[in-house]
Amino acid sequence: MESQKKAIKAHLESGKPITALQALNEFGCFRLAARIKNLKDSGMLIDKVMVTENGKRFAVYWAVK
């Protein structure tokens, strides 16, 4: 879990957004929302928007600078 948190943090800090599917494919993270909560609890500012594509709804997260 800690290595996923670090990898996701680095991804967000590089200015790139992330979705649950990207987190699974790139970092093996099945629970992106939980990792985002961990990062927020540690003081990182993260925002999100809900997107609907092809009838599927999902969150896109990014770091607030």
C-alpha positions in Angstrom: 0.0 0.0 0.0 2.7 2.5 0.9 4.5 2.0 -2.4 1.3 2.5 -4.3 0.7 5.7 -2.3 4.2 7.0 -3.2 3.8 6.1 -6.9 0.4 7.7 -7.1 1.7 10.8 -5.3 4.6 11.1 -7.7 2.2 10.7 -10.7 -0.1 13.5 -9.4 2.8 15.8 -8.5 4.1 15.5 -12.0 1.0 17.3 -13.1 -0.8 14.3 -14.6 -4.4 13.3 -13.7 -5.3 9.7 -12.8 -8.3 7.4 -13.0 -9.0 4.1 -11.3 -8.3 2.2 -14.5 -5.0 4.0 -14.9 -4.1 3.3 -11.3 -4.9 -0.4 -11.8 -2.9 -0.7 -15.0 0.1 1.4 -14.0 0.4 0.7 -10.2 -1.7 -2.5 -9.6 -3.9 -0.4 -7.3 -7.5 -1.7 -7.0 -8.6 1.0 -4.5 -7.6 4.4 -5.9 -10.1 6.3 -3.8 -8.6 4.8 -0.6 -5.1 5.9 -1.7 -6.4 9.4 -2.6 -7.9 9.6 0.9 -4.6 8.6 2.4 -2.8 11.3 0.4 -5.5 13.9 1.3 -5.2 12.9 5.0 -1.4 13.5 4.8 -2.0 17.1 3.6 -1.9 16.8 -0.2 -4.5 18.9 -2.1 -6.3 16.8 -4.6 -9.4 17.6 -6.6 -11.7 15.4 -8.7 -14.4 15.6 -11.4 -16.9 12.8 -12.3 -16.8 12.0 -16.0 -19.2 9.9 -18.0 -17.9 8.1 -21.1 -19.6 5.3 -23.0 -22.3 5.1 -20.3 -19.7 4.5 -17.6 -19.1 7.0 -14.8 -15.7 7.4 -13.1 -13.6 10.0 -11.2 -10.6 11.8 -12.5 -8.2 13.0 -9.8 -5.5 15.7 -10.0 -3.2 17.5 -7.7 -4.1 21.1 -6.8 -1.1 23.5 -7.0 
